[in-house]
Amino acid sequence: MIIDCHGHYTTAPAALGAFRDDQLARLADQGRPAPRLAAISDDAIRESIEGTQLRLLRERGGDLMIFSPRASGMAHHVADPATARAWAQVCNDLVHRVAELFPRHFAGVCQLPQTPGGSLDDSIAELRRCVGDLGFVGCNLNPDPSGGHWTAKPLTDEYWFPLYEAMVELDVPAMIHVSESCNPNFHALGAHYINADTTAFMQLLEGDLFGRFPTLRFVIPHGGGAVPYHWGRYRGLADRLGRPPLAEHVMRNVFFDTCVYHQAGIDLLHRVIDVDNILFASEMFGAVRGVDPETGHHWDDTKRYIDALGLPAEARAKVLEGNTRRVYPRLDARLRAAGL
C-alpha cells in the first residue's frame, strides 16, 4: 500500500467558499443574517474528488491520502472565536463526507479553530469531536495563527500543553501547517510555509518538549523546510546550546514529508534524514501545480522522485507506507480492521 500523508481539499464545492464569504461579510456587518452552508449533495462531493485528487492518486500509483481542509483557507488570523469554530466544523464535516464516500482512499485530518492568542479550548473540543465522532486520524496545527506576524508563543510554551495532552490521550499526531500570510513580506507558499517549517523545528530544538511529552508526534511538511539543507547548522546549534544530539532530542518525535518538488531535493532529504523519519506525501492540487518544463512531469508527482532513489525494498516500504502507519496509529488500526 502507498499512503500519501499530505493532501488538502482544495477542490471543495463552491458552496463552501460562499459560506466563508457570508461569514466574513457578517463580521463586517452584524446586521446580516447568520450564514448557513447551502446543501451539498454526495454527487457534488464525488464530482469534486473523482476527477481531481482521486484520479491523480490512482494514476500515480497511490492508494490512500490523509486528507484535511485547504490549508490556506484555515485563515486563523480572523480573530472571532465563534467564526473560527463554525468554519472549522463545516470544513471538517466536508472532509469527513469525502472519507465516508471513499473510505479506501481518504482518511481525515482536522482543521483546528485557532485564533491569534485565543484559548485552545475550542481546538481541543474540535479535535475530540473529529477523532471520536468522525474517525479522524490527526490534526493540522498552526504555529502562527496571526498569519505571518508570529505573535504566538513558541510551540514549546505551556500555552500549547492542554492541546498536546489531548493529542497524547487520543494518540494522534499533528502536522505543523500554517495558513495564509497577512504579511506582504512573506509570500504564503514560497516563504511563509517554508519559514514556518524551519521555525517550528528550531523551536523544538531549543526546548525540551519531548521530555515532557515523550509520545507526542509532529510531521513537519514540505520536506522539513530548510532543515535538511542546513542539517549541519542545526546539529551545531544543538551542541552550542547544550541540547542533546538531534537524533535523541527531536527526531524520535518529528518526521518530514516528501513534498519537495525536484529530484535533487528528494535525494538530499534521503541522504541527510534517517529513513524512519520520512513520510511519503505529494500535497497534490496544492501549492505547486503544473508540469516541470525540464522533465515533462508534474511537479507534485513526488512518487516518481522516490522511485528514482532506488531504495532497498525495506526502506522504500517504510517511506511509502510503514512510517505513516506508525506515526498515525489510528489509521493503522483502521487499515488492519479492513484487512489492509
C-alpha positions in Angstrom: 0.0 0.0 0.0 1.1 3.5 -0.8 -0.1 6.2 1.6 0.2 9.9 0.9 0.2 11.7 4.2 -0.4 15.2 3.0 -3.5 16.2 1.0 -5.9 19.1 1.2 -9.5 19.5 0.0 -8.6 22.3 -2.5 -11.4 21.3 -4.9 -14.3 21.6 -2.4 -17.7 22.6 -3.9 -18.3 26.3 -4.4 -20.9 26.4 -1.7 -18.1 26.2 0.9 -16.5 29.3 -0.4 -19.8 31.1 -0.5 -20.4 30.2 3.2 -17.0 31.6 4.1 -17.8 34.8 2.2 -21.0 35.1 4.1 -19.1 34.6 7.4 -16.7 37.4 6.6 -19.5 39.7 5.4 -21.4 39.2 8.7 -18.2 40.0 10.7 -18.2 43.3 8.9 -21.9 43.9 9.3 -23.6 42.2 12.3 -27.0 43.1 10.9 -26.6 40.4 8.3 -28.2 37.0 9.0 -26.1 34.2 10.4 -24.6 32.3 7.4 -25.7 28.8 6.5 -24.0 26.4 4.3 -26.0 25.6 1.2 -26.8 21.9 0.8 -24.0 19.9 -0.9 -25.0 16.6 -2.4 -23.0 13.4 -2.3 -22.8 13.7 -6.1 -21.3 17.1 -5.8 -18.6 15.8 -3.5 -17.9 12.8 -5.7 -17.6 15.2 -8.7 -15.1 17.4 -6.8 -12.9 14.4 -5.9 -13.2 11.7 -8.7 -11.6 13.9 -11.4 -9.0 15.5 -9.2 -7.3 14.1 -6.2 -8.6 10.5 -6.6 -7.8 10.4 -10.3 -4.2 11.5 -9.8 -3.8 9.3 -6.7 -4.7 6.3 -8.8 -2.8 7.4 -11.9 0.4 7.9 -9.9 0.2 4.6 -8.1 -1.1 5.7 -4.7 -3.8 4.0 -2.6 -4.8 6.3 0.2 -4.4 10.0 1.1 -4.5 11.6 4.5 -6.9 14.5 3.8 -7.6 17.8 5.5 -9.3 21.1 4.7 -7.4 23.6 2.5 -4.5 24.9 4.5 -4.6 28.5 3.1 -8.3 28.6 3.8 -8.0 28.0 7.5 -7.4 31.7 7.9 -6.7 31.6 11.6 -5.9 35.4 11.6 -9.6 36.1 11.7 -9.9 36.6 15.4 -13.6 35.9 16.1 -13.8 32.6 18.0 -17.3 31.8 17.0 -16.5 32.3 13.4 -13.4 30.1 13.7 -15.3 27.4 15.4 -18.1 27.3 12.8 -15.6 27.4 9.9 -13.6 24.5 11.2 -16.7 22.4 11.8 -18.0 23.0 8.3 -14.7 22.3 6.7 -14.1 19.2 8.8 -17.5 17.8 8.2 -16.9 18.0 4.4 -13.6 16.2 4.7 -15.5 13.5 6.7 -18.0 13.1 4.0 -15.2 12.6 1.5 -13.7 9.9 3.7 -17.1 8.3 4.1 -17.8 8.2 0.4 -14.2 7.0 -0.4 -13.2 5.0 2.7 -10.4 3.1 0.9 -8.8 6.2 -0.4 -9.1 9.0 2.1 -8.7 9.4 5.9 -9.5 12.7 7.6 -7.2 15.1 9.5 -8.9 18.1 11.1 -8.6 21.8 11.0 -8.5 23.4 14.4 -10.4 26.6 15.2 -7.4 28.6 16.3 -7.3 32.4 16.7 -4.4 34.7 17.5 -3.7 34.5 21.2 -7.1 32.8 21.8 -7.9 30.0 24.1 -7.3 26.5 22.8 -10.5 25.1 24.4 -12.4 25.2 21.1 -9.4 23.5 19.3 -9.3 20.7 21.9 -13.1 20.2 21.6 -13.0 20.1 17.8 -10.1 17.6 17.9 -12.1 15.4 20.2 -15.1 15.6 18.0 -13.3 14.8 14.9 -11.3 11.9 16.3 -14.0 10.5 18.5 -17.1 11.1 16.3 -15.7 11.3 12.8 -12.9 8.9 12.9 -10.1 11.4 12.0 -6.5 10.2 12.5 -4.8 13.5 13.2 -4.9 17.3 13.1 -3.2 20.3 11.5 -1.6 22.7 14.0 -0.8 26.3 13.0 2.2 27.7 15.0 1.4 31.2 13.7 -2.4 32.0 13.8 -1.6 35.7 13.2 -0.8 34.9 9.6 2.8 35.8 9.1 3.3 38.2 12.1 4.4 35.5 14.6 2.6 36.8 17.7 2.0 33.2 19.0 4.0 31.6 21.8 6.7 29.1 20.7 5.5 25.5 20.3 7.4 24.6 23.5 5.4 27.1 25.6 2.9 25.9 28.2 0.2 27.7 26.3 0.1 24.7 23.9 0.2 22.0 26.6 -3.5 21.4 27.0 -3.7 20.6 23.3 -0.7 18.3 23.5 -2.3 16.5 26.4 -5.3 15.8 24.3 -3.2 14.7 21.4 -1.3 12.3 23.6 -4.5 10.9 25.1 -6.1 10.4 21.7 -2.8 9.1 20.3 -2.9 11.4 17.2 -0.1 13.4 15.6 -0.2 16.9 14.3 1.1 18.2 11.0 2.7 21.6 11.6 1.0 23.8 9.0 0.4 27.5 8.8 -2.3 29.1 6.8 -2.3 32.3 4.6 0.1 35.1 5.1 -1.2 38.5 6.0 2.3 40.0 5.9 3.3 41.2 2.4 7.0 40.4 3.2 6.2 36.7 3.1 4.6 35.0 0.1 2.3 32.4 1.6 3.6 29.4 -0.5 7.1 30.4 -1.3 8.2 31.9 2.0 5.6 31.7 4.9 5.2 27.9 4.7 8.9 27.2 4.5 9.6 29.7 7.2 7.1 28.1 9.5 8.5 24.6 8.9 12.0 25.8 9.7 11.0 27.9 12.7 9.0 25.1 14.2 12.0 22.8 14.1 14.2 25.4 15.7 11.7 25.9 18.5 11.7 22.2 19.2 15.5 22.1 19.2 15.7 24.9 21.7 13.2 23.4 24.1 12.7 20.1 25.8 9.1 19.4 24.8 9.5 15.7 24.2 11.0 15.3 27.7 7.6 16.3 29.0 5.5 14.6 26.2 7.6 11.6 25.1 4.9 10.2 22.8 3.9 13.5 21.1 4.4 13.4 17.4 4.7 16.1 14.8 5.0 15.9 11.0 6.8 18.9 9.5 5.7 19.2 5.9 7.4 20.4 2.7 10.5 18.3 3.3 11.2 20.0 6.7 11.6 23.4 5.2 15.3 24.5 5.2 16.2 22.0 7.9 17.7 19.1 5.8 19.7 21.5 3.7 21.2 23.1 6.8 21.4 19.9 8.9 25.0 20.7 10.0 23.8 24.1 11.3 21.1 22.6 13.4 23.4 19.8 14.7 25.9 22.5 15.6 23.4 24.8 17.2 22.1 21.9 19.3 25.7 21.4 20.6 26.3 25.1 21.1 23.0 25.4 23.1 23.8 22.4 25.3 21.0 20.3 23.8 21.4 16.6 23.3 22.1 15.3 19.8 19.2 15.8 17.5 18.6 12.0 16.9 17.6 11.6 20.6 16.4 15.2 21.4 14.0 15.8 18.5 14.0 13.1 15.8 12.2 10.4 17.8 9.1 12.6 17.7 9.5 14.7 14.5 9.0 13.5 10.9 9.4 15.2 7.5 7.3 14.6 4.4 8.3 14.4 0.8 6.5 17.5 -0.6 9.7 18.5 -2.3 9.3 19.1 -6.0 12.5 18.2 -7.6 14.8 15.2 -7.7 17.8 16.8 -6.2 15.8 17.9 -3.1 14.4 14.4 -2.5 17.9 13.0 -3.0 19.3 15.4 -0.3 16.4 14.6 2.1 17.2 10.9 1.9 20.9 11.4 2.3 20.5 13.6 5.4 17.4 12.4 7.2 17.1 8.9 8.6 14.7 6.8 6.6 12.5 6.2 9.7 11.7 9.9 9.8 10.5 10.3 6.2 6.8 10.0 5.2 5.6 10.0 1.6 3.5 12.9 0.5 2.6 15.0 -2.5 0.2 17.8 -1.4 -1.2 17.4 -4.9 -3.6 20.0 -6.1 -1.7 22.2 -3.6 0.9 24.8 -3.8 2.9 23.6 -6.8 0.8 22.6 -9.8 1.5 22.1 -13.5 4.3 20.5 -15.4 8.0 21.0 -14.9 9.3 22.0 -18.4 12.7 20.4 -17.7 11.3 16.9 -17.0 7.9 17.0 -18.7 6.3 15.6 -15.5 4.1 17.2 -12.9 6.0 18.9 -10.1 3.8 17.2 -7.5 4.2 13.7 -8.8 6.5 13.0 -5.9 6.4 9.2 -6.1 8.4 9.5 -9.3 11.2 11.0 -7.2 11.0 8.3 -4.6 11.2 5.6 -7.3 14.3 7.2 -8.8 16.1 6.9 -5.4 16.5 3.1 -5.9 15.9 2.5 -2.2 16.2 -1.0 -0.8 12.8 -2.7 -0.5 12.6 -2.4 3.2 13.4 1.3 3.2 11.1 2.0 0.3 8.2 0.3 2.2 8.9 2.4 5.3 8.7 5.7 3.3 5.7 4.8 1.2 3.6 3.1 4.0 5.2 1.8 7.2 6.3 5.1 8.7 2.9 6.8 8.1 1.1 3.9 9.7 3.5 4.1 12.7 3.0 7.9 13.1 -0.7 7.7 12.6 -1.7 4.6 14.7 -5.4 5.3 14.3 -5.0 5.0 10.5 -3.1 1.8 11.0 -5.8 0.3 13.2 -8.4 1.3 10.6 -6.5 -0.4 7.8 -5.8 -3.5 9.9 -9.5 -3.8 10.6 -10.2 -3.7 6.9 -7.6 -6.4 6.3 -5.1 -4.0 4.7 
